[in-house]
Amino acid sequence: MYRIRGFNHYLEQNYERSTFSELLTSGAFWYFHLYGGERIAARIVAERVYDFDALPADTDAGLSTVSRAIAKLDVKLIYPAEFRGQVERLLKTDEKVAERGLSPIAKAGERHHIKNRTLFPLMQEKVVVFVTLFEGEVVRGLIGGFSRYEIMVKLKGGIPVTVFRHAVNDIRDKQGRCYLKPVQQQAKDWLKSNLVERFGE
């Protein structure tokens, strides 16, 4: 038998967190990367199960008062609007993935899953990861947190970027080791972590 030290406590405190809900409460402006290459700075003014209403940032300048509904599945990643320039300089693109013309996967069971017990040791041990999205964007950094629907990655300088799990095509470390569920079902790299405690054997 085994357990991962701190894992269950982390899930109890963080697993049901939702960035969409937190942004609705805060009223902060964030920058949204949507499928098809669209990017907008906006704040969330209403949230529903599968979508939300976003008010573009230029409304404060009096240019518009019209919000728009955005499907949550159409959002790939988000971050505080003030980091836009820095994030765009740090994001890379895997052209081979981009050329495949991949689309978001609507059915949860068919998505590219990453197990929580894989993410937790990567986060705690500060492993640099490369998260590749379906349209080819590559987010490089340290895992700063995760919940049921999201993975927060800290880029160079600690800049926080929230990647949505439904947008993840692949996740690897510097050595190219893959951490997607089908690979880790066999590799079980999380068992090699110093956080694993064995008992009852």
KAHUHU-V860738 format. One record per backbone hydrogen bond with DSSP energy under -1.0 kcal/mol. NH is the residue of the N-H (numbers start at 1). CO is the residue of the C=O. Records with the same first field share a line. If there is no record, write none. Layout:
NH = CO + CO
This chain:
3 = 197
5 = 195
7 = 4
10 = 6
11 = 7
12 = 8
13 = 9
14 = 10
15 = 11
17 = 14
22 = 18
23 = 19
24 = 20
25 = 21
26 = 22
27 = 23
30 = 42
31 = 79
32 = 40
33 = 77
34 = 38
35 = 74
37 = 34
40 = 32
42 = 30
43 = 55
45 = 53
46 = 53
48 = 51
52 = 70
53 = 46
54 = 68
55 = 43
57 = 41
59 = 56
60 = 57
61 = 58
62 = 59
63 = 58
68 = 54
70 = 52
72 = 50
74 = 71
75 = 72
76 = 33
77 = 33
78 = 162
79 = 31
81 = 29
83 = 80
84 = 81
87 = 83
88 = 84
89 = 85
90 = 86
91 = 87
92 = 138
94 = 136
98 = 94
99 = 95
100 = 97
101 = 98
110 = 107
111 = 108
113 = 111
118 = 115
119 = 115
120 = 116
122 = 118
123 = 119
124 = 120
125 = 121
126 = 123
127 = 122
129 = 141
130 = 172
131 = 139
132 = 170
133 = 137
134 = 167
136 = 133
138 = 92
139 = 131
141 = 129
142 = 154
144 = 152
145 = 152
147 = 150
148 = 15
151 = 163
152 = 145
153 = 161
154 = 142
155 = 159
158 = 155
161 = 153
162 = 78
163 = 151
164 = 76
165 = 149
167 = 164
168 = 165
169 = 132
170 = 132
172 = 130
173 = 177
176 = 173
179 = 171
181 = 113
184 = 180
185 = 181
186 = 183
187 = 183
188 = 184
191 = 188
192 = 189
193 = 190
196 = 193
197 = 3
199 = 1
